[in-house]
Amino acid sequence: MTDTENSTGAQAKSSHAGEETFHRGEYNHATAKAHAMFVGWVEAIQPILATHEVMSVEEEFSFPLLNPETEHPSKTFVEAGKIDGILRCRATGAIKVLEHKTTSENVDPVSDYWARLAMDGQISKYVLAVSQGGHDVRSVVYDVAKKPGNRPLRAGKPNEETPEEFHARCLENIREEPTAFFVQREIPRSDSDLLEYCNDAWAISQEILYRRNKNLWPRNTSACTAYGQCEFFELCAGRASVDGIRFDRNPKKHGELSIEESGKDFLTNSRLSALRKCARYAFLKYEEPVERVGEKSEALRLGLSFHRGCEIYLKTFIGK
């Protein structure tokens, strides 16, 4: 058997492992779109897998949040999170962070989307986390997937397009122009980028403490319907209450992490983003955590399904 045949067989086995996540539970239109994205992504990610070793996938971390001026650790917070992947370039040995993104925006190489990602402090946090393990990390490989704009045909009617038919149509759309849906780009992180993130993270941690002390969590109504309706819109608008019907208390404010807080609060990227978005949102999400009861939004279900498929797929390549 040739090396090409071995590689093709391994790819098929890995793809099958990722496919299984889309056939657990109900196979609906959101799952079908995520499934089509996954199939297209498997084909698009091959150049990265051919030139890089996958060292880890979904690795959780925590490390001290330092005051940039004194370098003393915070008494209240520690940095924490989860990294999509860590790669090693086969040719140079360089260690890189892998970060998945799903978006509805234009991912053309000259679009503003990439300029904004280059400023995103999230990847600086991840570079710092990997550096804590003794690795010299200088760049992040952004793996961006654009969601197809397809909608089910004849939605809500007796002859509505089935999820299987919808999957096939979305995949056909993706394969017609794959570079419009999947882009991988390496973005460097300089010492000044890392320092700027450290300053930002410390400043936001101090803002949280100030708001806690003053009990000031104002609403930012400009963010209520930006990128879709906020999950707490009905609560803030007085249309619902935390009564277990539409909203309930959330016993775990960092449900994405398996590691537990021990004496200090986690300062995750999601928590930093929440306060930038809206103080009231940050309060409901992380101070006195509340969650929406019932089915998640289509966008969230799609993102979770796609991300889970990528995770399972990449784990089959660890150390290979």
N, C-alpha and C positions, 0 to 999 in steps of 0.2 A: 504493500500500500504506500502511495506517495505521501510526502509532507502535505501537499494540497488536500488530498483526500482525508488525511488525519485532521487537518484544520477545519475542513468543511463538516466532518462528523462531530467534532467537538463543539463547533458553533451551533449545529442543529440541536445537540443535546442541551446546551446552555439555553438556547432559545426556548426549547420545550419547558425547561424549568421556570422561565419567566412567564410563559404563556399560561401556566396553571393558575396564576393569581387572578386572571380575568374570568375564570370559569367556576369560581367559588361563589355561591350565592346567586342572586338574580343577575342575569345578563341583560342589562337594559341599554338604552341608547347612549348614556354617558359612559358606561363600561365599554361599549362597542367602539366609541370614538377613541378612548384611551388605549384600547387594544390595537386599533389601527395605527395610532401614534407609536406604540411599542414596536410593532413589526417594522415600521419605517425606520425607527431609531436604531434597531439592531443592525440594519443594513448600513446606516450612516456612521455608526460608532466604530466600525471595523478598522479604519486607518489608525485610530487612537490605540486600539487593543493590539494592533500589529507592531506598534513602535514603543509601547509602554507595558510594564508589568503592573498588575493591580496588586498593591500591597495590603490595602484594607478597604472595607466598605461599611458605611454607616457607623463609623467609630465615634463613640461618645468621649467627651473630655471635660475637664474642669481645671482651672488654674487661677492663681490669685489675681484679683483686680488691683492694680497698683496706682497710687497717686503719682502722676508723671513728674511732679515737682519734687516730692520727697522720696519716691520709690517705696513708700510704706504701703503694706496691703490694707485694703478696705476692711473695716471691722464688721461690715454688714453684708457685702456682696462678694461673690466669686464669679469669674467668667465661666460659662458653661455652654455646651451645645453638642451638635452631632455633625460630623463631616461626611459628605456623600461618598468621597473616595480619596485615597492617596495613591499616587502613581509614581513609578520610577522609570525614567527614560532608558530604554535598553542600550542606546548608543552612548550616552554621556553619563548615565548614573544619576542625573539630576532628579530630585524629589519634587513633586508637584501636587497641589491640591486639585481635586476634581469636584466641580460644582455643577449640579443639574439645575436648569431653570425651565419652567414652562410659561408661556406668554401668549397673548393674543395680538401683540404688537408686531410691527414690521421688524424682521431680524436681518434685513439687508446690511452688508458690511459697513455701509456709510450712514446708517440710520443713527439717530440720537440714542437709541436703546443701548448701543455699545458704549457710548460716551458716559452714559449714566452708570452702567455696570462698572466701568473703570474707576468710578468714584465711590463705589459701594464699600462701606467699611466691613461688611460681613466677611469678605474673603481675607481681609487683613486679620480679623479675629482668628480665622482658621489657620492662616499662616503662622500666627503666634502660637496657636495650640500645637501644631505639628512641631514647631521649633522647640517647644517645651520637652519634646521627646528626644531631643538631640540632633534633629535633622536640620540641615541648612536649606530652607525653602525660599525660593525667590519668585515663584510664579504660580498662577492658577489657570487651569484649563477649564474654561466655561463651556459647558455642553448645553446648548439652548435648543429647546423644541417649541415650535410655534403650533398652537392648537388650530386644527382645520376649522374653517368657518362654516362647514356643512351643518345643516339642520335636517332632522328627519322629514321626509316627504309626506304630505297629507297628514301632518301631526294631528292627533285627536280624532281622526276619522276611522271608520271601520276597516278600511283598506290601507291603514298607515304602514309605512315602510317598516319592516321588521328590524330588530337590532342587527341581525346577521347581514341583511341587505345593506343597512346603513354602514356597517363595518367595511364591507367590500367597496362601497362608493367612496368612503373617506380614504381608504388605502389607495384606491386608484388615483384619487386627487393628489395624494402625497407623492406617489411614484411618478406622476407626470413631471413634477419639478421638486425633487427632494431637497435641493439646496435652499429653497424658499421656506422649508419647514425645519431643517436641522443644520445648525452651524456650531462648529467647535473652534474656539479661539483662545489662544494663550495670552494672558494679561500679566505683566510683571508687577511685583510689589517691591517698592523701594523702602529704605529705612524711614524716609519722611512720610510715606503712606502709613506705615505701621505706627509711627509716633502720632500722626493725626488721628488715627483710630483710637489710640490710647487716651488722648485728650478728650475726644468725643464721648467715649464710654464712661470716663470718670465724671465728666460734666453731667451726663444724663443720670448717673447714679446719685449725684448730689441733688439734682432736680427732684428725683423720686423721694429722697429723704426730706427735702423742703416741703413737698406736697403732702407727704405723710404727716409731718409736724403741724402744718397749717390746715390739713384736711381740705385741700383745694384741688378739685378734679373737674374743671370746667369742660363743657362740651365744645367740640369744634364742629359746628354744623356744616362747614365747607367740606368735611370729610364724610358726611353721612351717606352720600350716594356716589362718591368717587370710586371708580372701578367696581361698580355694583353696590347694592345696598349693604350697609354695615350690618353685621350679624346681631347687633344690639339695638338696631334702629327702633323697633317696636317698644323696647324697654325704655329707651331715652325719651321717646315721643309720648309716653304715658299710655300706650295701647295695651301693655301687658305688664305683668309683675313677676317677681321671683316666687312662684307658688307651686312649681312642679308641673305646671300644665304646658306652658311654652318656654319657660326658663326655670332653671334649677341651680342650686349650688354645685360647684365643681370641686370634688375632693382633691384633684391633682392638677395644679396650675401649669405644670410642665409635662403634659401627657406624652409628649414626643420622646421624653428621656426615661430610661430605666434606672439611671443613677438617681439617688435620693439626696435632697438637700440635708446637710448636716451642720447645723449651727449658723450657716450663712445662706442668704438668698441667692438663687441663680440669676445672673444677668445674661440672658440669652439674646441672640440677635432678634428673635421675635419680640422680646420684651422691650428692647431698644426701639424697634420699629413702631411698637404700639404707642409708646409715649410721644414719638415724633408725629404720629397720626392724630391722636386725640387723647387728652389727659383722662377723660371719662372712660374711653375705651380701655386704656391701660389699667384703670382702676378695676373695671369689671372683669378684665382678663387675668390680672395678676395680683391685685391687692386683696379683694374679696371675690375670688373667682366665681364666675357665673358661666353656664353653658346653655346653649339652645337645645331644647328637647325635640327629638324627632329626627327626620332625615336631613342629612347635610345637603348643602347646595350642589347643583350639578357641577359647577366649576371646581369645588373642593373635592367632590367624589372623583372627578376626572383626574385631577392632579395627584390625589393619593393613590389611585389605581395605577397610573402610569409610573409614578415614582417607585412604587412597590415592585412592579415588574422589572424596572431597571436594576433595582437593588438585588433581587434574586438572580437575575442574569449575570451581573458583574461578580457576584460572590463565587460563581463557578470558575472564575478566572484568577482568583487570588493565588499568588505564588507561581503562576504558569508563565 
